[in-house]
Amino acid sequence: MVLFGIWYAIALLLNFTAVDHVTPLVYASLFMIAMGIGGSANFTTSLPTSIFGRQGFDKVNSVIFPIQGAITALCFAVNGVVQLLTGGQIRFAYLVFACVAIVNVLLVLTVDEHKYNKDWKMAQK
């Protein structure tokens, strides 16, 4: 997840480089974003499963899934606010989302993986 977050932040920063025309960096960013789309959905289930195991996944997922939906919907609000503040320049939203990706990397680094995972603890004995 850390590498993915860094990858995505770099892709967003490369996408930011387009001003009046498409640059080679934008093509690179589009490739990077396309490569990440499929894998990003996996993290919503894999991280909670790693931390809480199969016993706690149902409870955790019932909380995480609605939060993920709300945050995804807020992306449109971020785009709107950025456009209002910058006179219609949607490209500045890429900077906001790149910062969010970096914050996400920092948060993932603080996670104590397997902390509540009973299966993992049993396997360690």
C-alpha contacts under 8 A as a table, 3 or more apart, distances in Angstrom:
res1	aa1	res2	aa2	distance
1	M	4	F	4.96
1	M	5	G	6.04
1	M	43	F	7.28
1	M	105	V	7.26
1	M	108	V	7.26
2	V	5	G	5.16
2	V	6	I	6.31
2	V	105	V	5.13
2	V	108	V	6.80
2	V	109	L	7.29
3	L	6	I	5.17
3	L	7	W	6.00
4	F	7	W	4.92
4	F	8	Y	6.04
4	F	36	G	7.48
5	G	8	Y	5.14
5	G	9	A	6.09
5	G	101	A	5.35
5	G	102	I	6.50
5	G	104	N	6.95
5	G	105	V	5.65
6	I	9	A	5.08
6	I	10	I	6.17
6	I	101	A	7.06
6	I	102	I	6.67
6	I	105	V	7.14
7	W	10	I	5.27
7	W	11	A	6.22
7	W	32	M	7.40
8	Y	11	A	4.93
8	Y	12	L	6.15
8	Y	32	M	7.20
8	Y	33	I	6.63
8	Y	36	G	7.35
8	Y	98	A	7.28
8	Y	101	A	6.93
9	A	12	L	5.14
9	A	13	L	6.19
9	A	97	F	7.48
9	A	98	A	4.36
9	A	99	C	7.23
9	A	101	A	5.60
9	A	102	I	6.64
10	I	13	L	5.07
10	I	14	L	6.13
10	I	29	S	7.79
10	I	98	A	7.33
11	A	14	L	5.09
11	A	15	N	6.14
11	A	28	A	7.50
11	A	29	S	4.41
11	A	30	L	7.35
11	A	32	M	5.82
11	A	33	I	6.32
12	L	15	N	4.92
12	L	16	F	6.24
12	L	29	S	6.65
12	L	33	I	7.98
12	L	94	Y	5.33
12	L	95	L	7.00
12	L	97	F	7.27
12	L	98	A	5.72
13	L	16	F	4.99
13	L	17	T	6.86
13	L	94	Y	6.53
13	L	95	L	6.42
13	L	98	A	6.54
14	L	17	T	5.40
14	L	18	A	7.95
14	L	25	L	5.48
14	L	26	V	5.82
14	L	28	A	7.44
14	L	29	S	5.50
15	N	18	A	6.18
15	N	25	L	6.83
15	N	26	V	4.77
15	N	29	S	5.45
15	N	30	L	7.40
15	N	91	R	7.74
15	N	94	Y	7.09
16	F	19	V	7.75
16	F	26	V	7.72
16	F	91	R	5.52
16	F	92	F	6.90
16	F	94	Y	5.88
16	F	95	L	7.00
17	T	23	T	7.45
17	T	25	L	6.98
17	T	26	V	6.84
18	A	21	H	6.01
18	A	22	V	5.54
18	A	23	T	6.00
18	A	25	L	7.90
18	A	26	V	6.36
18	A	91	R	7.82
19	V	22	V	7.53
22	V	26	V	6.20
22	V	27	Y	7.62
23	T	26	V	5.33
23	T	27	Y	6.83
24	P	27	Y	5.12
24	P	28	A	6.37
25	L	28	A	4.97
25	L	29	S	6.14
26	V	29	S	4.90
26	V	30	L	6.13
27	Y	30	L	5.13
27	Y	31	F	6.36
28	A	31	F	5.18
28	A	32	M	6.25
29	S	32	M	4.95
29	S	33	I	6.03
30	L	33	I	5.11
30	L	34	A	6.01
31	F	34	A	5.14
31	F	35	M	6.16
32	M	35	M	5.17
32	M	36	G	6.38
33	I	36	G	5.13
33	I	37	I	6.26
34	A	37	I	5.41
34	A	38	G	7.77
35	M	38	G	6.86
35	M	39	G	7.79
36	G	39	G	5.42
36	G	40	S	6.01
37	I	40	S	5.53
37	I	41	A	7.33
38	G	41	A	6.38
38	G	42	N	7.70
39	G	42	N	5.43
39	G	43	F	7.30
40	S	43	F	5.70
40	S	44	T	7.73
41	A	44	T	5.92
41	A	45	T	7.78
42	N	45	T	5.74
42	N	46	S	6.03
43	F	46	S	4.94
43	F	47	L	5.69
44	T	47	L	6.30
44	T	48	P	7.00
44	T	64	I	7.75
44	T	65	F	7.79
45	T	48	P	5.72
45	T	49	T	6.10
45	T	61	N	7.56
46	S	49	T	5.09
46	S	50	S	6.07
47	L	50	S	5.08
47	L	51	I	6.28
47	L	113	E	7.96
48	P	51	I	5.13
48	P	52	F	5.78
48	P	53	G	7.36
48	P	57	F	6.50
48	P	60	V	6.91
48	P	61	N	7.44
49	T	52	F	5.31
49	T	53	G	4.64
49	T	54	R	6.18
49	T	56	G	7.79
49	T	57	F	5.75
49	T	117	N	7.80
50	S	53	G	5.65
50	S	113	E	6.12
50	S	114	H	5.49
50	S	117	N	6.73
51	I	112	D	7.33
51	I	113	E	4.96
51	I	114	H	4.21
51	I	115	K	5.62
51	I	116	Y	5.67
51	I	117	N	5.43
52	F	55	Q	7.01
52	F	56	G	5.01
52	F	57	F	5.97
52	F	60	V	7.77
52	F	114	H	6.58
52	F	115	K	7.09
52	F	116	Y	4.77
52	F	117	N	4.33
52	F	118	K	7.37
53	G	56	G	5.73
53	G	57	F	6.03
53	G	114	H	7.52
53	G	116	Y	7.15
53	G	117	N	4.34
53	G	118	K	6.32
53	G	119	D	6.21
53	G	120	W	7.45
54	R	57	F	5.15
54	R	58	D	7.66
54	R	117	N	7.71
54	R	119	D	7.61
55	Q	58	D	7.25
55	Q	117	N	7.88
55	Q	118	K	7.52
56	G	59	K	5.71
56	G	60	V	6.27
56	G	117	N	7.72
57	F	60	V	5.13
57	F	61	N	5.74
58	D	61	N	5.24
58	D	62	S	6.19
59	K	62	S	5.27
59	K	63	V	6.85
60	V	63	V	5.35
60	V	64	I	6.11
61	N	64	I	4.89
61	N	65	F	5.56
62	S	65	F	5.87
62	S	66	P	7.15
63	V	66	P	6.09
63	V	67	I	6.64
64	I	67	I	5.11
64	I	68	Q	6.02
65	F	68	Q	5.14
65	F	69	G	6.32
66	P	69	G	5.02
66	P	70	A	6.20
67	I	70	A	5.10
67	I	71	I	6.15
68	Q	71	I	5.19
68	Q	72	T	6.07
69	G	72	T	5.10
69	G	73	A	6.20
70	A	73	A	5.10
70	A	74	L	6.21
71	I	74	L	4.95
71	I	75	C	6.70
72	T	75	C	5.49
72	T	76	F	7.90
73	A	76	F	5.98
73	A	77	A	7.42
74	L	77	A	4.95
74	L	78	V	6.28
75	C	78	V	5.03
75	C	79	N	6.26
76	F	79	N	5.03
76	F	80	G	6.24
77	A	80	G	5.01
77	A	81	V	6.14
78	V	81	V	5.18
78	V	82	V	6.02
78	V	93	A	6.96
79	N	82	V	5.22
79	N	83	Q	6.15
79	N	90	I	6.36
79	N	93	A	5.79
80	G	83	Q	5.14
80	G	84	L	6.21
81	V	84	L	5.05
81	V	85	L	6.14
82	V	85	L	5.14
82	V	86	T	6.00
82	V	88	G	7.58
82	V	89	Q	7.22
82	V	90	I	6.48
82	V	92	F	6.58
82	V	93	A	5.92
83	Q	86	T	5.23
83	Q	87	G	5.68
83	Q	88	G	4.09
83	Q	89	Q	5.27
83	Q	90	I	5.41
84	L	87	G	5.56
84	L	88	G	6.09
85	L	88	G	7.66
86	T	89	Q	5.44
86	T	90	I	7.96
86	T	92	F	7.76
89	Q	92	F	6.20
90	I	93	A	5.59
90	I	94	Y	7.72
91	R	94	Y	5.57
91	R	95	L	7.59
92	F	95	L	5.30
92	F	96	V	6.80
93	A	96	V	4.98
93	A	97	F	6.20
94	Y	97	F	5.11
94	Y	98	A	5.96
95	L	98	A	5.04
95	L	99	C	6.26
96	V	99	C	5.22
96	V	100	V	6.34
97	F	100	V	4.82
97	F	101	A	6.15
98	A	101	A	5.02
98	A	102	I	6.37
99	C	102	I	5.09
99	C	103	V	6.21
100	V	103	V	5.04
100	V	104	N	6.07
101	A	104	N	4.95
101	A	105	V	6.26
102	I	105	V	4.98
102	I	106	L	6.37
103	V	106	L	5.07
103	V	107	L	6.21
104	N	107	L	5.00
104	N	108	V	6.13
105	V	108	V	5.16
105	V	109	L	6.26
106	L	109	L	5.14
106	L	110	T	6.71
107	L	110	T	5.30
107	L	111	V	6.78
108	V	111	V	5.25
112	D	115	K	5.62
114	H	117	N	4.83
114	H	120	W	6.51
114	H	121	K	7.67
117	N	120	W	5.45
117	N	121	K	6.36
118	K	121	K	5.07
118	K	122	M	6.09
119	D	122	M	5.17
119	D	123	A	6.26
120	W	123	A	5.10
120	W	124	Q	6.34
121	K	124	Q	5.17
121	K	125	K	6.81
122	M	125	K	5.53
